[in-house]
C-alpha cells in the first residue's frame, strides 16, 4: 500500500497552500503517532500533515495537523 500512496502523493497538493505532499518519513511518523491514523501525508514545508485512514487520505482543511518543522 505504501507504493500506491507514494505515487498518489506525487499528484496531491495541500488544499490550504497548494504545496506538494509526501508520505511521512519514519521520523515524521513518530512525531505524528499520537494521532489516530494508518499513515500521514506531510506538506513539503514540514509544517502540516494530513491523516491517511484505511488507505484513504483526508485532505480536508479541517483534517490538517499542524507540526513544528523538523530540524
Secondary structure, DSSP 8 states (H G I E B T S, - for coil): -HHHHHHHHTT-B-TTT--BEEE--HHHHHHHTTSS-SEEEEETTSSEEEEEETTEE---GGG-EE-----
